[in-house]
């Protein structure tokens, strides 16, 4: 198997998520990073490329230059990973799509719904594929939960409870990661709701297969002077009658990365927490709880598909990203499949979620349609 060639926009010196994407792309041996526009500062971009061992001729000073040059090369990149702050997703995504190059983009899709819709239009017009790295959808037990629900193991879904709590912004914080996330000109109008709330929203939809009809939201910025929300409560009404609640916070002291999903139907319920991602409880009504483990007894075909190490050996965050990269590679090679992978439609849905939450909160929690 010949490795696919990967380029990257953003993710240079001092960046966090770029390193995550590079590790994830390497895990299954299907990608090789060969090019990059790793910073908006041309000098830092070149230096970042040199640190990663890239050919100096393929360390570009801008994404525009990179898209044009790589599209013209016989050995040009097969896909580009976009790992910039939110406000810098749209322009490079559209440039590479227009050049016929596949795009793997970090979430949320963009800083504004208008930018997200522009990306969607470019993706529709392009022959290239677009993938969005909602990495939690790659966890084996979340794939298994999705399959169980689709097969009716929980019955008709009644209640969805999803939360994503952190505490790293519980006080005024200044560093490379915090500064852009709390600046609405870079993050978009949503703070916490966009940064991690979209993960919670996406995961609940991915696992249940349900679509939100309306929501009522209450957004707060508890840290004095903060220009974007840092705590969010949302009530959800799903099409078909199920009800949900979503809480996301970056000021919840004592929480590191506490993403949790609970789903209850007429026949049973499941409970899963990301900080212990290799265990999920499943309870049939009137029966004792079952403890399901990643790859263990009771695993479904979907839960088995993404395994890299035997049961009892933990997998998690990086492997979730890696699953998306591996499956995207298969789609690019074959031109088929990928229906389970998050894409541009999921990204647009996430941006509509953010917009509806902000509008609802500004109207004192009025029910707002997506």
C-alpha atoms as one frame of an Amber mdcrd trajectory, in Angstrom:
protein
   0.000   0.000   0.000   1.337   3.396  -0.995   0.814   6.057   1.633  -1.408
   8.969   0.752   0.236  12.386   0.739  -1.023  14.867   3.334  -0.609  18.608
   3.506  -1.428  20.825   6.471  -2.593  24.418   6.895  -1.832  25.738  10.382
  -0.449  23.562  13.138   3.021  25.105  13.291   5.200  26.069  16.236   3.285
  26.239  19.520   0.066  24.784  18.091  -1.770  21.958  19.872  -4.253  20.422
  17.474  -1.832  20.228  14.555   0.300  17.752  16.478  -2.789  15.692  17.284
  -3.692  15.459  13.608  -0.147  14.529  12.595   0.026  11.707  15.156  -3.442
  10.446  14.225  -2.621  10.430  10.523   0.470   8.270  11.181  -1.111   5.697
  13.496  -2.409   3.364  10.773   0.422   4.048   8.353  -1.812   5.385   5.593
  -0.645   9.009   5.419   2.645  10.857   5.048   2.919  14.594   5.726   4.760
  16.091   2.751   3.713  19.743   2.552   2.428  22.571   4.668   1.534  26.203
   5.090   2.001  25.840   8.823   1.590  29.463   9.877   0.190  32.730   8.562
   3.673  34.133   9.261   5.832  32.994   6.303   9.039  32.831   8.349   7.401
  30.770  11.087   5.804  28.584   8.435   9.211  27.772   6.940  10.756  27.162
  10.369   7.876  24.911  11.402   8.240  22.886   8.218  11.971  22.481   8.807
  11.322  21.180  12.336   9.023  18.515  10.861  11.535  17.525   8.190   9.494
  18.752   5.236  11.089  19.497   1.883  11.813  23.260   1.943  10.270  23.526
  -1.521   6.958  22.335  -0.056   6.980  24.630   2.996   4.699  27.379   1.757
   4.258  30.917   2.996   0.503  30.932   2.384  -2.319  28.483   1.818  -3.110
  30.161  -1.524   0.401  29.417  -2.767   0.174  25.875  -1.438  -3.171  25.061
  -3.055  -2.007  26.324  -6.457   1.401  24.628  -6.310   0.208  21.255  -4.990
  -2.630  21.054  -7.507  -0.074  21.557 -10.300   2.347  18.853  -9.109   2.199
  15.328 -10.485   2.966  14.128  -6.955   0.710  16.694  -5.249  -1.050  16.068
  -1.967  -4.075  13.782  -1.777  -5.658  15.825   1.027  -5.034  18.839   3.203
  -5.659  19.020   6.942  -6.903  22.427   8.092  -6.025  22.959  11.754  -6.243
  26.746  12.088  -8.454  28.796  14.428 -12.112  28.851  13.383 -12.018  32.110
  11.424  -9.335  30.656   9.151 -11.196  27.503   8.104 -13.314  28.846   5.250
 -10.765  30.506   2.974  -8.279  27.600   2.815 -11.036  24.975   2.668 -12.609
  26.707  -0.325  -9.219  27.246  -2.006  -8.288  23.564  -1.798 -11.744  22.344
  -2.776 -11.651  24.630  -5.804  -8.251  23.123  -6.652  -9.759  19.628  -6.527
  -7.922  18.624  -3.342  -9.681  16.662  -0.586 -10.075  18.475   2.746  -9.891
  17.184   6.331 -10.942  20.059   8.600 -10.977  20.470  12.343 -14.247  21.452
  13.994 -16.307  23.598  14.178 -16.673  24.023  10.439 -16.188  27.801  10.494
 -16.603  30.949  12.562 -19.959  31.893  11.026 -22.875  30.103   9.424 -22.317
  32.135   6.259 -18.735  30.847   5.987 -19.955  27.301   6.651 -22.503  27.549
   3.852 -19.812  28.893   1.512 -17.677  25.834   2.293 -20.679  23.597   1.664
 -21.250  25.221  -1.733 -17.590  24.761  -2.656 -17.703  21.124  -1.568 -20.796
  20.481  -3.659 -19.178  22.041  -6.724 -15.860  20.240  -6.237 -14.999  16.686
  -7.157 -13.050  16.490  -3.892 -14.282  15.066  -0.584 -14.669  16.950   2.689
 -14.230  15.407   6.156 -14.766  17.045   9.555 -12.820  15.705  12.535 -15.478
  15.185  15.175 -13.117  12.624  16.665 -15.458  11.252  19.328 -17.525   9.625
  16.583 -14.511   7.391  15.970 -14.584   5.782  19.435 -15.497   2.080  19.108
 -18.155   2.132  21.839 -19.835   5.136  20.240 -19.936   3.227  16.958 -21.413
   0.279  18.890 -24.002   2.478  20.632 -25.061   3.884  17.279 -25.501   0.368
  15.900 -27.415  -0.831  18.970 -29.849   2.079  18.733 -30.330   1.606  14.981
 -31.158  -2.062  15.623 -33.720  -1.164  18.286 -31.889  -2.325  21.418 -33.092
   0.764  23.313 -36.514   0.920  21.700 -37.923   4.315  20.834 -35.632   7.060
  22.154 -37.249   9.263  24.775 -34.452  11.158  26.555 -30.970  12.299  25.522
 -28.609  13.755  28.137 -25.225  14.993  26.911 -22.660  17.124  28.690 -19.123
  18.314  28.074 -17.462  19.996  31.043 -13.980  21.472  31.459 -12.456  23.930
  33.916  -9.405  25.332  32.120 -11.067  28.717  31.490 -12.478  29.115  35.008
 -10.509  32.338  35.391  -9.025  34.866  33.020  -6.465  32.907  31.027  -3.942
  34.024  28.429  -2.033  31.616  26.213  -2.040  30.645  22.555  -4.973  28.264
  22.969  -7.117  30.487  25.185  -6.548  33.773  23.398  -8.161  32.848  20.077
 -10.914  30.786  21.695 -12.076  33.773  23.743 -11.782  36.287  20.900 -15.046
  36.424  18.909 -13.212  37.750  15.855 -11.382  34.400  15.694 -13.664  31.893
  17.430 -16.923  33.286  16.087 -19.765  34.519  18.271 -19.877  31.235  20.175
 -17.204  30.468  22.748 -17.704  27.309  24.759 -20.780  26.427  22.701 -18.666
  26.352  19.556 -15.474  24.907  20.970 -16.871  21.885  22.813 -20.654  22.319
  22.645 -20.569  21.335  18.986 -18.845  18.081  19.969 -21.650  17.260  22.411
 -24.331  18.213  19.894 -22.702  16.210  17.114 -22.085  13.098  19.210 -25.682
  12.947  20.452 -26.954  13.230  16.881 -24.423  10.704  15.575 -25.299   8.037
  18.134 -29.081   8.486  18.215 -29.697   9.321  14.568 -32.086  12.022  15.771
 -32.399  15.540  14.403 -33.013  18.555  16.640 -36.119  20.529  15.739 -36.017
  23.344  18.316 -33.912  24.397  21.269 -34.021  26.795  24.189 -30.630  28.006
  25.383 -29.114  29.985  28.248 -25.541  31.141  27.600 -23.342  32.839  30.185
 -19.908  34.425  30.353 -19.126  34.003  34.040 -15.551  35.279  33.901 -15.670
  39.104  34.109 -14.862  40.782  30.811 -15.067  37.612  28.735 -16.572  38.357
  25.315 -17.878  34.868  24.543 -19.854  32.298  26.524 -18.096  29.934  28.926
 -21.147  28.012  30.206 -24.181  26.790  28.264 -27.471  25.097  29.172 -29.697
  23.930  26.310 -33.030  22.124  26.222 -33.589  20.152  23.021 -36.714  18.997
  21.210 -35.978  16.312  18.649 -38.069  15.530  15.606 -40.196  12.525  16.485
 -40.815  13.551  20.088 -37.631  12.760  22.023 -36.393  15.392  24.477 -32.832
  16.280  25.376 -30.637  18.416  27.594 -27.136  19.609  26.723 -24.757  21.231
  29.209 -21.316  22.410  28.246 -18.942  24.439  30.365 -15.327  25.550  30.534
 -15.673  26.937  34.062 -16.788  23.718  35.790 -14.024  23.410  38.377 -12.850
  19.835  38.856 -13.602  18.721  35.291 -10.826  18.099  32.791 -12.499  16.690
  29.676 -15.782  15.310  30.961 -17.807  14.452  27.864 -20.684  12.167  28.863
 -23.619  10.747  26.905 -26.714   9.071  28.348 -29.580   7.863  26.164 -32.853
   6.341  27.368 -35.501   4.582  25.310 -38.617   2.510  25.886 -36.582  -0.712
  26.217 -33.287   0.359  27.763 -30.573   2.914  28.347 -26.841   3.470  27.865
 -24.295   5.553  29.739 -20.794   6.431  28.450 -18.105   8.865  29.605 -15.146
   9.927  27.483 -12.675   9.982  30.368 -13.201   6.205  30.669 -14.030   5.558
  27.027 -13.510   1.803  26.943 -16.520   1.085  29.186 -20.241   1.652  28.563
 -23.194   0.503  30.649 -26.276  -0.906  28.951 -29.445  -1.617  30.888 -32.537
  -3.374  29.608 -35.665  -2.270  31.433 -36.234  -4.467  34.491 -32.857  -6.205
  34.213 -29.441  -5.697  35.867 -26.933  -3.367  34.271 -24.454  -4.801  31.807
 -20.918  -3.452  31.558 -19.825  -3.431  27.931 -16.139  -2.978  27.147 -14.375
  -1.928  23.984 -13.913  -5.110  21.976 -15.120  -7.327  24.810 -17.949  -9.829
  25.061 -21.094  -8.388  23.535 -19.287  -6.180  21.028 -21.181  -5.550  17.814
 -19.572  -5.519  14.351 -19.459  -1.702  14.439 -17.770  -1.810  17.834 -15.177
  -4.277  16.568 -14.339  -2.438  13.359 -12.055   0.229  14.791 -10.012  -1.890
  17.197  -6.218  -1.628  17.068  -5.231  -3.355  20.325  -6.875  -6.207  22.284
  -9.620  -5.613  24.887  -8.263  -4.300  28.170  -5.667  -2.128  26.426  -7.135
   1.392  26.433  -7.722   3.410  23.320  -9.038   6.949  23.231  -8.511  10.471
  21.968  -5.745  10.030  19.391  -7.218   6.793  18.101 -10.584   8.486  17.536
  -8.888  10.960  15.213  -6.915   8.109  13.633 -10.110   6.247  12.766 -11.367
   9.262  10.859  -8.040   9.580   9.010  -7.954   5.862   8.164 -11.533   5.799
   6.915 -11.026   9.028   4.956  -8.017   7.380   3.281 -10.199   4.447   2.237
 -12.828   6.784   0.793 -10.196   8.732  -1.147  -8.608   5.545  -2.505 -11.854
   3.860  -3.553 -14.162   6.797  -4.160 -16.801   4.929  -2.172 -18.283   4.843
   1.329 -17.673   7.305   4.114 -21.331   7.727   5.036 -20.540   7.287   8.729
 -17.831   9.961   8.676 -18.647  13.525   9.749 -18.736  15.811   6.753 -19.745
  19.231   5.583 -23.451  18.681   6.341 -22.572  17.882   9.957 -20.463  21.023
  10.073 -23.296  23.194   8.793 -25.648  21.583  11.328 -23.169  22.454  14.070
 -23.034  26.071  12.957 -26.841  26.242  12.901 -26.780  24.848  16.445 -24.403
  27.609  17.578 -26.473  30.320  15.870 -29.741  29.039  17.336 -28.243  28.853
  20.841 -27.026  32.439  20.666 -30.328  33.727  19.280 -32.344  31.809  21.883
 -30.220  33.032  24.781 -30.386  36.649  23.636 -34.188  36.286  23.579 -34.216
  34.994  27.182 -34.339  31.335  26.259 -37.109  31.423  23.672 -37.610  28.195
  21.722 -35.709  28.587  18.441 -35.814  26.402  15.337 -32.618  25.144  13.768
